[in-house]
């Protein structure tokens, strides 16, 4: 708005359509926008402080790894993505590998293997507060096990 006001002021000397009322309206709008921006900055600062206060006294809360997302390839736009997920809450030492349409049970060693030098790299680790029961692994069944009706 400041740039528009400057332009309108410059044009105002050459063009009769720019009047004092338009200049005044632009100045008023600029003040309103500045006040709103200042108010939003203050609100953001207050919200940040409130959020930090929620966790301030929680110094020793245990978290557990629930999922590991992997990218295998030479660049982020080229390659293959898959992920590992723990069988929570029933069997936390068991992991599933979700790779396209294939889902297999894998060892914890495979999930936590050092992939330094490999093209398979973890790019996202998902943690949840231990004991929060926010993760419940998808229940799977083998349709071939259903009885014919």
N, CA, C and O atoms as a GROMACS GRO file, in nm:
protein
  596
    1UNK      N    1   0.084  -0.119   0.000
    1UNK     CA    2   0.000   0.000   0.000
    1UNK      C    3   0.088   0.124   0.000
    1UNK      O    4   0.053   0.226  -0.061
    2UNK      N    5   0.200   0.116   0.068
    2UNK     CA    6   0.291   0.230   0.069
    2UNK      C    7   0.337   0.265  -0.071
    2UNK      O    8   0.341   0.382  -0.109
    3UNK      N    9   0.373   0.163  -0.149
    3UNK     CA   10   0.415   0.187  -0.288
    3UNK      C   11   0.301   0.243  -0.372
    3UNK      O   12   0.322   0.331  -0.455
    4UNK      N   13   0.179   0.192  -0.349
    4UNK     CA   14   0.064   0.243  -0.422
    4UNK      C   15   0.038   0.388  -0.386
    4UNK      O   16   0.009   0.470  -0.473
    5UNK      N   17   0.048   0.419  -0.259
    5UNK     CA   18   0.028   0.557  -0.214
    5UNK      C   19   0.130   0.649  -0.279
    5UNK      O   20   0.096   0.759  -0.325
    6UNK      N   21   0.255   0.605  -0.284
    6UNK     CA   22   0.360   0.686  -0.346
    6UNK      C   23   0.330   0.707  -0.494
    6UNK      O   24   0.342   0.818  -0.546
    7UNK      N   25   0.291   0.598  -0.562
    7UNK     CA   26   0.259   0.608  -0.705
    7UNK      C   27   0.141   0.700  -0.728
    7UNK      O   28   0.144   0.786  -0.816
    8UNK      N   29   0.035   0.683  -0.646
    8UNK     CA   30  -0.084   0.767  -0.662
    8UNK      C   31  -0.050   0.913  -0.635
    8UNK      O   32  -0.102   1.003  -0.702
    9UNK      N   33   0.037   0.937  -0.538
    9UNK     CA   34   0.076   1.075  -0.508
    9UNK      C   35   0.150   1.136  -0.626
    9UNK      O   36   0.130   1.253  -0.659
   10UNK      N   37   0.236   1.056  -0.689
   10UNK     CA   38   0.311   1.107  -0.805
   10UNK      C   39   0.216   1.132  -0.922
   10UNK      O   40   0.226   1.233  -0.991
   11UNK      N   41   0.124   1.038  -0.942
   11UNK     CA   42   0.029   1.052  -1.052
   11UNK      C   43  -0.070   1.164  -1.025
   11UNK      O   44  -0.121   1.226  -1.119
   12UNK      N   45  -0.097   1.191  -0.899
   12UNK     CA   46  -0.196   1.291  -0.861
   12UNK      C   47  -0.166   1.428  -0.913
   12UNK      O   48  -0.257   1.507  -0.937
   13UNK      N   49  -0.041   1.459  -0.932
   13UNK     CA   50  -0.006   1.591  -0.982
   13UNK      C   51  -0.034   1.602  -1.132
   13UNK      O   52  -0.052   1.711  -1.186
   14UNK      N   53  -0.036   1.484  -1.200
   14UNK     CA   54  -0.057   1.485  -1.344
   14UNK      C   55  -0.198   1.443  -1.384
   14UNK      O   56  -0.242   1.474  -1.495
   15UNK      N   57  -0.268   1.372  -1.298
   15UNK     CA   58  -0.399   1.318  -1.334
   15UNK      C   59  -0.501   1.368  -1.233
   15UNK      O   60  -0.476   1.367  -1.112
   16UNK      N   61  -0.615   1.412  -1.282
   16UNK     CA   62  -0.717   1.470  -1.196
   16UNK      C   63  -0.800   1.366  -1.120
   16UNK      O   64  -0.870   1.403  -1.026
   17UNK      N   65  -0.794   1.234  -1.158
   17UNK     CA   66  -0.878   1.134  -1.093
   17UNK      C   67  -0.829   1.096  -0.954
   17UNK      O   68  -0.905   1.038  -0.876
   18UNK      N   69  -0.705   1.128  -0.920
   18UNK     CA   70  -0.652   1.098  -0.788
   18UNK      C   71  -0.677   1.218  -0.700
   18UNK      O   72  -0.619   1.326  -0.719
   19UNK      N   73  -0.763   1.198  -0.602
   19UNK     CA   74  -0.796   1.311  -0.516
   19UNK      C   75  -0.749   1.285  -0.372
   19UNK      O   76  -0.695   1.179  -0.341
   20UNK      N   77  -0.770   1.382  -0.288
   20UNK     CA   78  -0.726   1.372  -0.149
   20UNK      C   79  -0.800   1.260  -0.074
   20UNK      O   80  -0.744   1.199   0.017
   21UNK      N   81  -0.925   1.234  -0.112
   21UNK     CA   82  -1.002   1.129  -0.046
   21UNK      C   83  -0.940   0.991  -0.072
   21UNK      O   84  -0.933   0.908   0.019
   22UNK      N   85  -0.895   0.967  -0.195
   22UNK     CA   86  -0.830   0.840  -0.228
   22UNK      C   87  -0.700   0.826  -0.152
   22UNK      O   88  -0.670   0.720  -0.097
   23UNK      N   89  -0.621   0.934  -0.149
   23UNK     CA   90  -0.495   0.930  -0.074
   23UNK      C   91  -0.522   0.901   0.074
   23UNK      O   92  -0.451   0.822   0.136
   24UNK      N   93  -0.623   0.964   0.130
   24UNK     CA   94  -0.657   0.944   0.270
   24UNK      C   95  -0.702   0.800   0.295
   24UNK      O   96  -0.665   0.739   0.396
   25UNK      N   97  -0.783   0.746   0.204
   25UNK     CA   98  -0.829   0.607   0.218
   25UNK      C   99  -0.712   0.509   0.215
   25UNK      O  100  -0.708   0.414   0.293
   26UNK      N  101  -0.617   0.533   0.125
   26UNK     CA  102  -0.499   0.447   0.117
   26UNK      C  103  -0.417   0.455   0.244
   26UNK      O  104  -0.369   0.353   0.294
   27UNK      N  105  -0.399   0.573   0.297
   27UNK     CA  106  -0.325   0.589   0.422
   27UNK      C  107  -0.395   0.520   0.538
   27UNK      O  108  -0.330   0.456   0.621
   28UNK      N  109  -0.528   0.533   0.544
   28UNK     CA  110  -0.605   0.466   0.650
   28UNK      C  111  -0.591   0.315   0.640
   28UNK      O  112  -0.572   0.246   0.741
   29UNK      N  113  -0.601   0.262   0.517
   29UNK     CA  114  -0.589   0.117   0.496
   29UNK      C  115  -0.450   0.068   0.534
   29UNK      O  116  -0.435  -0.039   0.593
   30UNK      N  117  -0.348   0.148   0.501
   30UNK     CA  118  -0.211   0.112   0.537
   30UNK      C  119  -0.197   0.102   0.688
   30UNK      O  120  -0.134   0.009   0.739
   31UNK      N  121  -0.253   0.197   0.761
   31UNK     CA  122  -0.246   0.194   0.907
   31UNK      C  123  -0.319   0.072   0.963
   31UNK      O  124  -0.268   0.007   1.054
   32UNK      N  125  -0.437   0.040   0.908
   32UNK     CA  126  -0.512  -0.078   0.954
   32UNK      C  127  -0.432  -0.206   0.932
   32UNK      O  128  -0.427  -0.292   1.019
   33UNK      N  129  -0.369  -0.217   0.816
   33UNK     CA  130  -0.290  -0.337   0.786
   33UNK      C  131  -0.168  -0.348   0.879
   33UNK      O  132  -0.136  -0.456   0.927
   34UNK      N  133  -0.101  -0.236   0.903
   34UNK     CA  134   0.013  -0.239   0.995
   34UNK      C  135  -0.029  -0.280   1.135
   34UNK      O  136   0.038  -0.359   1.201
   35UNK      N  137  -0.143  -0.225   1.180
   35UNK     CA  138  -0.195  -0.260   1.313
   35UNK      C  139  -0.230  -0.409   1.320
   35UNK      O  140  -0.201  -0.476   1.419
   36UNK      N  141  -0.292  -0.460   1.213
   36UNK     CA  142  -0.329  -0.602   1.211
   36UNK      C  143  -0.204  -0.691   1.211
   36UNK      O  144  -0.200  -0.793   1.281
   37UNK      N  145  -0.104  -0.653   1.134
   37UNK     CA  146   0.021  -0.730   1.132
   37UNK      C  147   0.087  -0.729   1.270
   37UNK      O  148   0.134  -0.832   1.316
   38UNK      N  149   0.090  -0.614   1.334
   38UNK     CA  150   0.148  -0.606   1.469
   38UNK      C  151   0.069  -0.693   1.567
   38UNK      O  152   0.128  -0.761   1.651
   39UNK      N  153  -0.063  -0.691   1.556
   39UNK     CA  154  -0.147  -0.773   1.643
   39UNK      C  155  -0.121  -0.922   1.620
   39UNK      O  156  -0.112  -0.999   1.716
   40UNK      N  157  -0.109  -0.963   1.494
   40UNK     CA  158  -0.082  -1.104   1.463
   40UNK      C  159   0.057  -1.146   1.512
   40UNK      O  160   0.074  -1.259   1.559
   41UNK      N  161   0.154  -1.058   1.501
   41UNK     CA  162   0.289  -1.090   1.552
   41UNK      C  163   0.285  -1.110   1.704
   41UNK      O  164   0.347  -1.201   1.757
   42UNK      N  165   0.212  -1.023   1.772
   42UNK     CA  166   0.199  -1.035   1.917
   42UNK      C  167   0.128  -1.165   1.954
   42UNK      O  168   0.170  -1.235   2.046
   43UNK      N  169   0.021  -1.197   1.881
   43UNK     CA  170  -0.053  -1.322   1.907
   43UNK      C  171   0.036  -1.444   1.882
   43UNK      O  172   0.033  -1.539   1.960
   44UNK      N  173   0.115  -1.442   1.774
   44UNK     CA  174   0.205  -1.554   1.744
   44UNK      C  175   0.308  -1.571   1.855
   44UNK      O  176   0.337  -1.684   1.896
   45UNK      N  177   0.362  -1.462   1.905
   45UNK     CA  178   0.459  -1.468   2.015
   45UNK      C  179   0.393  -1.527   2.140
   45UNK      O  180   0.453  -1.611   2.207
   46UNK      N  181   0.271  -1.484   2.171
   46UNK     CA  182   0.201  -1.535   2.289
   46UNK      C  183   0.170  -1.684   2.274
   46UNK      O  184   0.186  -1.760   2.370
   47UNK      N  185   0.126  -1.726   2.156
   47UNK     CA  186   0.096  -1.868   2.134
   47UNK      C  187   0.221  -1.954   2.145
   47UNK      O  188   0.217  -2.064   2.199
   48UNK      N  189   0.333  -1.902   2.094
   48UNK     CA  190   0.458  -1.976   2.105
   48UNK      C  191   0.497  -1.994   2.251
   48UNK      O  192   0.538  -2.102   2.292
   49UNK      N  193   0.483  -1.888   2.330
   49UNK     CA  194   0.515  -1.897   2.473
   49UNK      C  195   0.422  -1.996   2.544
   49UNK      O  196   0.467  -2.072   2.629
   50UNK      N  197   0.293  -1.994   2.510
   50UNK     CA  198   0.198  -2.088   2.571
   50UNK      C  199   0.234  -2.232   2.535
   50UNK      O  200   0.231  -2.320   2.621
   51UNK      N  201   0.270  -2.257   2.409
   51UNK     CA  202   0.306  -2.391   2.366
   51UNK      C  203   0.432  -2.438   2.436
   51UNK      O  204   0.440  -2.554   2.479
   52UNK      N  205   0.530  -2.352   2.448
   52UNK     CA  206   0.653  -2.388   2.518
   52UNK      C  207   0.626  -2.416   2.666
   52UNK      O  208   0.690  -2.503   2.726
   53UNK      N  209   0.532  -2.343   2.725
   53UNK     CA  210   0.499  -2.363   2.867
   53UNK      C  211   0.436  -2.500   2.890
   53UNK      O  212   0.453  -2.559   2.997
   54UNK      N  213   0.362  -2.551   2.791
   54UNK     CA  214   0.299  -2.683   2.806
   54UNK      C  215   0.405  -2.790   2.831
   54UNK      O  216   0.382  -2.881   2.910
   55UNK      N  217   0.518  -2.780   2.766
   55UNK     CA  218   0.622  -2.884   2.774
   55UNK      C  219   0.737  -2.847   2.867
   55UNK      O  220   0.829  -2.926   2.885
   56UNK      N  221   0.733  -2.729   2.927
   56UNK     CA  222   0.845  -2.680   3.007
   56UNK      C  223   0.886  -2.776   3.119
   56UNK      O  224   1.005  -2.796   3.142
   57UNK      N  225   0.790  -2.835   3.188
   57UNK     CA  226   0.821  -2.922   3.301
   57UNK      C  227   0.834  -3.070   3.264
   57UNK      O  228   0.866  -3.152   3.350
   58UNK      N  229   0.810  -3.103   3.140
   58UNK     CA  230   0.818  -3.243   3.094
   58UNK      C  231   0.957  -3.271   3.039
   58UNK      O  232   0.980  -3.269   2.918
   59UNK      N  233   1.049  -3.298   3.130
   59UNK     CA  234   1.189  -3.319   3.089
   59UNK      C  235   1.223  -3.465   3.065
   59UNK      O  236   1.321  -3.495   2.996
   60UNK      N  237   1.145  -3.556   3.121
   60UNK     CA  238   1.183  -3.697   3.112
   60UNK      C  239   1.066  -3.784   3.067
   60UNK      O  240   1.034  -3.884   3.132
   61UNK      N  241   1.004  -3.747   2.960
   61UNK     CA  242   0.894  -3.827   2.907
   61UNK      C  243   0.949  -3.920   2.801
   61UNK      O  244   1.020  -3.878   2.710
   62UNK      N  245   0.915  -4.046   2.814
   62UNK     CA  246   0.967  -4.145   2.720
   62UNK      C  247   0.885  -4.147   2.591
   62UNK      O  248   0.761  -4.143   2.593
   63UNK      N  249   0.955  -4.151   2.481
   63UNK     CA  250   0.893  -4.165   2.350
   63UNK      C  251   0.945  -4.293   2.286
   63UNK      O  252   1.053  -4.341   2.319
   64UNK      N  253   0.865  -4.348   2.195
   64UNK     CA  254   0.908  -4.469   2.126
   64UNK      C  255   0.892  -4.450   1.976
   64UNK      O  256   0.800  -4.384   1.928
   65UNK      N  257   0.984  -4.512   1.905
   65UNK     CA  258   0.980  -4.508   1.759
   65UNK      C  259   0.865  -4.594   1.711
   65UNK      O  260   0.854  -4.710   1.750
   66UNK      N  261   0.779  -4.538   1.626
   66UNK     CA  262   0.664  -4.614   1.577
   66UNK      C  263   0.673  -4.647   1.429
   66UNK      O  264   0.622  -4.750   1.385
   67UNK      N  265   0.739  -4.560   1.350
   67UNK     CA  266   0.748  -4.583   1.206
   67UNK      C  267   0.877  -4.522   1.152
   67UNK      O  268   0.930  -4.425   1.206
   68UNK      N  269   0.925  -4.582   1.043
   68UNK     CA  270   1.043  -4.531   0.974
   68UNK      C  271   1.010  -4.529   0.825
   68UNK      O  272   0.981  -4.633   0.765
   69UNK      N  273   1.015  -4.410   0.765
   69UNK     CA  274   0.989  -4.396   0.622
   69UNK      C  275   1.123  -4.395   0.549
   69UNK      O  276   1.216  -4.325   0.590
   70UNK      N  277   1.132  -4.472   0.442
   70UNK     CA  278   1.258  -4.493   0.370
   70UNK      C  279   1.244  -4.447   0.225
   70UNK      O  280   1.140  -4.466   0.162
   71UNK      N  281   1.350  -4.386   0.174
   71UNK     CA  282   1.360  -4.356   0.031
   71UNK      C  283   1.482  -4.428  -0.023
   71UNK      O  284   1.592  -4.415   0.032
   72UNK      N  285   1.463  -4.503  -0.128
   72UNK     CA  286   1.575  -4.570  -0.195
   72UNK      C  287   1.586  -4.510  -0.335
   72UNK      O  288   1.495  -4.525  -0.417
   73UNK      N  289   1.696  -4.444  -0.361
   73UNK     CA  290   1.716  -4.382  -0.492
   73UNK      C  291   1.822  -4.275  -0.486
   73UNK      O  292   1.874  -4.242  -0.379
   74UNK      N  293   1.854  -4.222  -0.602
   74UNK     CA  294   1.964  -4.125  -0.610
   74UNK      C  295   1.921  -3.982  -0.580
   74UNK      O  296   2.003  -3.902  -0.536
   75UNK      N  297   1.794  -3.949  -0.601
   75UNK     CA  298   1.744  -3.814  -0.571
   75UNK      C  299   1.603  -3.827  -0.514
   75UNK      O  300   1.538  -3.930  -0.533
   76UNK      N  301   1.554  -3.724  -0.443
   76UNK     CA  302   1.419  -3.730  -0.387
   76UNK      C  303   1.310  -3.749  -0.494
   76UNK      O  304   1.205  -3.807  -0.466
   77UNK      N  305   1.335  -3.702  -0.615
   77UNK     CA  306   1.234  -3.714  -0.719
   77UNK      C  307   1.248  -3.844  -0.799
   77UNK      O  308   1.166  -3.872  -0.886
   78UNK      N  309   1.350  -3.920  -0.769
   78UNK     CA  310   1.370  -4.046  -0.840
   78UNK      C  311   1.399  -4.155  -0.739
   78UNK      O  312   1.488  -4.140  -0.654
   79UNK      N  313   1.327  -4.263  -0.747
   79UNK     CA  314   1.351  -4.374  -0.655
   79UNK      C  315   1.222  -4.435  -0.608
   79UNK      O  316   1.119  -4.428  -0.674
   80UNK      N  317   1.230  -4.497  -0.492
   80UNK     CA  318   1.118  -4.574  -0.439
   80UNK      C  319   1.102  -4.544  -0.291
   80UNK      O  320   1.200  -4.533  -0.218
   81UNK      N  321   0.978  -4.531  -0.248
   81UNK     CA  322   0.948  -4.504  -0.108
   81UNK      C  323   0.876  -4.623  -0.047
   81UNK      O  324   0.792  -4.686  -0.112
   82UNK      N  325   0.909  -4.655   0.078
   82UNK     CA  326   0.838  -4.757   0.154
   82UNK      C  327   0.855  -4.724   0.301
   82UNK      O  328   0.930  -4.633   0.337
   83UNK      N  329   0.784  -4.797   0.388
   83UNK     CA  330   0.804  -4.767   0.530
   83UNK      C  331   0.785  -4.890   0.617
   83UNK      O  332   0.725  -4.990   0.578
   84UNK      N  333   0.841  -4.878   0.737
   84UNK     CA  334   0.831  -4.981   0.841
   84UNK      C  335   0.741  -4.925   0.951
   84UNK      O  336   0.745  -4.806   0.982
   85UNK      N  337   0.660  -5.013   1.010
   85UNK     CA  338   0.575  -4.972   1.120
   85UNK      C  339   0.571  -5.081   1.226
   85UNK      O  340   0.560  -5.200   1.193
   86UNK      N  341   0.580  -5.040   1.351
   86UNK     CA  342   0.575  -5.138   1.461
   86UNK      C  343   0.434  -5.189   1.480
   86UNK      O  344   0.337  -5.118   1.454
   87UNK      N  345   0.423  -5.312   1.525
   87UNK     CA  346   0.294  -5.373   1.553
   87UNK      C  347   0.253  -5.332   1.694
   87UNK      O  348   0.270  -5.406   1.791
   88UNK      N  349   0.197  -5.211   1.703
   88UNK     CA  350   0.159  -5.155   1.832
   88UNK      C  351   0.008  -5.162   1.850
   88UNK      O  352  -0.064  -5.155   1.750
   89UNK      N  353  -0.040  -5.175   1.967
   89UNK     CA  354   0.030  -5.192   2.094
   89UNK      C  355   0.056  -5.338   2.130
   89UNK      O  356   0.125  -5.365   2.228
   90UNK      N  357   0.002  -5.432   2.053
   90UNK     CA  358   0.004  -5.574   2.093
   90UNK      C  359   0.141  -5.640   2.090
   90UNK      O  360   0.171  -5.720   2.180
   91UNK      N  361   0.223  -5.610   1.991
   91UNK     CA  362   0.350  -5.680   1.977
   91UNK      C  363   0.460  -5.580   1.938
   91UNK      O  364   0.500  -5.576   1.822
   92UNK      N  365   0.508  -5.501   2.031
   92UNK     CA  366   0.599  -5.390   1.999
   92UNK      C  367   0.735  -5.432   1.943
   92UNK      O  368   0.806  -5.349   1.886
   93UNK      N  369   0.773  -5.558   1.958
   93UNK     CA  370   0.901  -5.602   1.901
   93UNK      C  371   0.887  -5.650   1.757
   93UNK      O  372   0.987  -5.684   1.693
   94UNK      N  373   0.765  -5.651   1.706
   94UNK     CA  374   0.740  -5.695   1.569
   94UNK      C  375   0.722  -5.572   1.479
   94UNK      O  376   0.658  -5.474   1.518
   95UNK      N  377   0.779  -5.579   1.360
   95UNK     CA  378   0.770  -5.469   1.264
   95UNK      C  379   0.710  -5.520   1.134
   95UNK      O  380   0.730  -5.635   1.097
   96UNK      N  381   0.637  -5.432   1.065
   96UNK     CA  382   0.585  -5.462   0.932
   96UNK      C  383   0.657  -5.374   0.831
   96UNK      O  384   0.689  -5.258   0.860
   97UNK      N  385   0.682  -5.428   0.714
   97UNK     CA  386   0.738  -5.351   0.604
   97UNK      C  387   0.627  -5.336   0.500
   97UNK      O  388   0.579  -5.434   0.445
   98UNK      N  389   0.588  -5.210   0.475
   98UNK     CA  390   0.485  -5.179   0.376
   98UNK      C  391   0.557  -5.131   0.249
   98UNK      O  392   0.611  -5.021   0.245
   99UNK      N  393   0.555  -5.215   0.147
   99UNK     CA  394   0.627  -5.187   0.024
   99UNK      C  395   0.531  -5.211  -0.092
   99UNK      O  396   0.511  -5.324  -0.135
  100UNK      N  397   0.472  -5.102  -0.141
  100UNK     CA  398   0.367  -5.110  -0.243
  100UNK      C  399   0.255  -5.199  -0.190
  100UNK      O  400   0.201  -5.173  -0.083
  101UNK      N  401   0.219  -5.303  -0.264
  101UNK     CA  402   0.108  -5.388  -0.220
  101UNK      C  403   0.155  -5.501  -0.129
  101UNK      O  404   0.073  -5.578  -0.079
  102UNK      N  405   0.285  -5.514  -0.106
  102UNK     CA  406   0.339  -5.619  -0.021
  102UNK      C  407   0.356  -5.570   0.122
  102UNK      O  408   0.413  -5.464   0.147
  103UNK      N  409   0.306  -5.650   0.215
  103UNK     CA  410   0.326  -5.624   0.357
  103UNK      C  411   0.389  -5.749   0.416
  103UNK      O  412   0.333  -5.858   0.408
  104UNK      N  413   0.507  -5.732   0.476
  104UNK     CA  414   0.578  -5.847   0.532
  104UNK      C  415   0.621  -5.815   0.675
  104UNK      O  416   0.636  -5.698   0.711
  105UNK      N  417   0.639  -5.918   0.754
  105UNK     CA  418   0.694  -5.903   0.889
  105UNK      C  419   0.844  -5.905   0.876
  105UNK      O  420   0.901  -5.991   0.809
  106UNK      N  421   0.911  -5.809   0.941
  106UNK     CA  422   1.057  -5.801   0.934
  106UNK      C  423   1.113  -5.787   1.076
  106UNK      O  424   1.040  -5.758   1.171
  107UNK      N  425   1.241  -5.809   1.087
  107UNK     CA  426   1.305  -5.800   1.218
  107UNK      C  427   1.336  -5.655   1.253
  107UNK      O  428   1.349  -5.569   1.166
  108UNK      N  429   1.347  -5.629   1.382
  108UNK     CA  430   1.388  -5.498   1.430
  108UNK      C  431   1.527  -5.464   1.376
  108UNK      O  432   1.556  -5.347   1.349
  109UNK      N  433   1.613  -5.564   1.361
  109UNK     CA  434   1.749  -5.541   1.308
  109UNK      C  435   1.744  -5.483   1.168
  109UNK      O  436   1.824  -5.396   1.134
  110UNK      N  437   1.652  -5.531   1.086
  110UNK     CA  438   1.640  -5.477   0.950
  110UNK      C  439   1.599  -5.330   0.953
  110UNK      O  440   1.652  -5.248   0.878
  111UNK      N  441   1.504  -5.299   1.040
  111UNK     CA  442   1.454  -5.162   1.049
  111UNK      C  443   1.563  -5.067   1.096
  111UNK      O  444   1.578  -4.956   1.044
  112UNK      N  445   1.640  -5.110   1.196
  112UNK     CA  446   1.739  -5.022   1.257
  112UNK      C  447   1.879  -5.038   1.199
  112UNK      O  448   1.976  -4.984   1.254
  113UNK      N  449   1.891  -5.110   1.088
  113UNK     CA  450   2.022  -5.134   1.026
  113UNK      C  451   2.085  -5.002   0.981
  113UNK      O  452   2.017  -4.910   0.936
  114UNK      N  453   2.216  -4.995   0.995
  114UNK     CA  454   2.293  -4.879   0.948
  114UNK      C  455   2.298  -4.885   0.796
  114UNK      O  456   2.352  -4.979   0.738
  115UNK      N  457   2.240  -4.782   0.731
  115UNK     CA  458   2.236  -4.780   0.584
  115UNK      C  459   2.338  -4.682   0.525
  115UNK      O  460   2.325  -4.639   0.410
  116UNK      N  461   2.438  -4.646   0.604
  116UNK     CA  462   2.541  -4.555   0.555
  116UNK      C  463   2.603  -4.612   0.428
  116UNK      O  464   2.647  -4.727   0.425
  117UNK      N  465   2.606  -4.531   0.324
  117UNK     CA  466   2.664  -4.575   0.197
  117UNK      C  467   2.563  -4.644   0.106
  117UNK      O  468   2.594  -4.671  -0.010
  118UNK      N  469   2.446  -4.672   0.157
  118UNK     CA  470   2.341  -4.736   0.078
  118UNK      C  471   2.255  -4.629   0.012
  118UNK      O  472   2.262  -4.512   0.049
  119UNK      N  473   2.175  -4.669  -0.086
  119UNK     CA  474   2.081  -4.573  -0.144
  119UNK      C  475   1.948  -4.573  -0.070
  119UNK      O  476   1.860  -4.494  -0.101
  120UNK      N  477   1.933  -4.663   0.028
  120UNK     CA  478   1.811  -4.666   0.109
  120UNK      C  479   1.836  -4.585   0.236
  120UNK      O  480   1.915  -4.624   0.322
  121UNK      N  481   1.768  -4.473   0.247
  121UNK     CA  482   1.791  -4.384   0.360
  121UNK      C  483   1.661  -4.346   0.429
  121UNK      O  484   1.562  -4.314   0.363
  122UNK      N  485   1.661  -4.350   0.562
  122UNK     CA  486   1.543  -4.302   0.633
  122UNK      C  487   1.529  -4.151   0.614
  122UNK      O  488   1.628  -4.078   0.626
  123UNK      N  489   1.409  -4.105   0.586
  123UNK     CA  490   1.389  -3.962   0.572
  123UNK      C  491   1.285  -3.908   0.669
  123UNK      O  492   1.270  -3.787   0.682
  124UNK      N  493   1.213  -3.998   0.737
  124UNK     CA  494   1.117  -3.953   0.837
  124UNK      C  495   1.106  -4.059   0.946
  124UNK      O  496   1.080  -4.176   0.917
  125UNK      N  497   1.125  -4.017   1.070
  125UNK     CA  498   1.106  -4.105   1.185
  125UNK      C  499   0.985  -4.054   1.262
  125UNK      O  500   0.972  -3.934   1.287
  126UNK      N  501   0.896  -4.146   1.299
  126UNK     CA  502   0.775  -4.108   1.371
  126UNK      C  503   0.784  -4.162   1.513
  126UNK      O  504   0.806  -4.282   1.534
  127UNK      N  505   0.766  -4.074   1.611
  127UNK     CA  506   0.770  -4.110   1.751
  127UNK      C  507   0.635  -4.080   1.815
  127UNK      O  508   0.563  -3.990   1.772
  128UNK      N  509   0.600  -4.156   1.918
  128UNK     CA  510   0.480  -4.130   1.997
  128UNK      C  511   0.516  -4.145   2.144
  128UNK      O  512   0.607  -4.220   2.180
  129UNK      N  513   0.444  -4.074   2.227
  129UNK     CA  514   0.469  -4.084   2.370
  129UNK      C  515   0.442  -4.227   2.415
  129UNK      O  516   0.336  -4.283   2.386
  130UNK      N  517   0.536  -4.283   2.484
  130UNK     CA  518   0.526  -4.422   2.530
  130UNK      C  519   0.405  -4.438   2.621
  130UNK      O  520   0.384  -4.361   2.714
  131UNK      N  521   0.326  -4.541   2.593
  131UNK     CA  522   0.208  -4.568   2.673
  131UNK      C  523   0.087  -4.484   2.638
  131UNK      O  524  -0.017  -4.497   2.703
  132UNK      N  525   0.097  -4.398   2.536
  132UNK     CA  526  -0.016  -4.310   2.504
  132UNK      C  527  -0.124  -4.382   2.426
  132UNK      O  528  -0.236  -4.331   2.414
  133UNK      N  529  -0.093  -4.498   2.372
  133UNK     CA  530  -0.188  -4.578   2.295
  133UNK      C  531  -0.252  -4.500   2.181
  133UNK      O  532  -0.370  -4.515   2.153
  134UNK      N  533  -0.173  -4.415   2.115
  134UNK     CA  534  -0.223  -4.340   2.000
  134UNK      C  535  -0.203  -4.416   1.870
  134UNK      O  536  -0.257  -4.378   1.766
  135UNK      N  537  -0.124  -4.524   1.876
  135UNK     CA  538  -0.099  -4.603   1.756
  135UNK      C  539  -0.162  -4.739   1.775
  135UNK      O  540  -0.138  -4.808   1.874
  136UNK      N  541  -0.242  -4.778   1.679
  136UNK     CA  542  -0.301  -4.911   1.679
  136UNK      C  543  -0.285  -4.964   1.537
  136UNK      O  544  -0.354  -4.920   1.445
  137UNK      N  545  -0.194  -5.057   1.520
  137UNK     CA  546  -0.161  -5.109   1.388
  137UNK      C  547  -0.286  -5.163   1.320
  137UNK      O  548  -0.373  -5.223   1.383
  138UNK      N  549  -0.294  -5.140   1.190
  138UNK     CA  550  -0.406  -5.186   1.110
  138UNK      C  551  -0.424  -5.336   1.129
  138UNK      O  552  -0.329  -5.413   1.121
  139UNK      N  553  -0.546  -5.374   1.154
  139UNK     CA  554  -0.575  -5.516   1.171
  139UNK      C  555  -0.584  -5.582   1.033
  139UNK      O  556  -0.662  -5.538   0.948
  140UNK      N  557  -0.505  -5.685   1.012
  140UNK     CA  558  -0.503  -5.754   0.882
  140UNK      C  559  -0.552  -5.896   0.899
  140UNK      O  560  -0.536  -5.957   1.005
  141UNK      N  561  -0.611  -5.948   0.793
  141UNK     CA  562  -0.650  -6.089   0.795
  141UNK      C  563  -0.632  -6.144   0.654
  141UNK      O  564  -0.628  -6.070   0.556
  142UNK      N  565  -0.622  -6.272   0.648
  142UNK     CA  566  -0.604  -6.343   0.522
  142UNK      C  567  -0.742  -6.386   0.473
  142UNK      O  568  -0.803  -6.474   0.534
  143UNK      N  569  -0.794  -6.326   0.364
  143UNK     CA  570  -0.929  -6.359   0.318
  143UNK      C  571  -0.944  -6.507   0.283
  143UNK      O  572  -1.055  -6.560   0.286
  144UNK      N  573  -0.834  -6.575   0.250
  144UNK     CA  574  -0.844  -6.717   0.216
  144UNK      C  575  -0.879  -6.800   0.339
  144UNK      O  576  -0.917  -6.917   0.327
  145UNK      N  577  -0.865  -6.740   0.457
  145UNK     CA  578  -0.895  -6.812   0.581
  145UNK      C  579  -1.045  -6.810   0.613
  145UNK      O  580  -1.091  -6.880   0.703
  146UNK      N  581  -1.121  -6.728   0.538
  146UNK     CA  582  -1.265  -6.723   0.561
  146UNK      C  583  -1.331  -6.850   0.512
  146UNK      O  584  -1.292  -6.906   0.410
  147UNK      N  585  -1.428  -6.896   0.585
  147UNK     CA  586  -1.501  -7.016   0.544
  147UNK      C  587  -1.595  -6.981   0.430
  147UNK      O  588  -1.652  -6.872   0.427
  148UNK      N  589  -1.612  -7.074   0.337
  148UNK     CA  590  -1.709  -7.054   0.230
  148UNK      C  591  -1.849  -7.062   0.291
  148UNK      O  592  -1.880  -7.153   0.368
  149UNK      N  593  -1.931  -6.968   0.257
  149UNK     CA  594  -2.067  -6.963   0.314
  149UNK      C  595  -2.165  -7.042   0.230
  149UNK      O  596  -2.283  -7.048   0.264
   0.00000   0.00000   0.00000
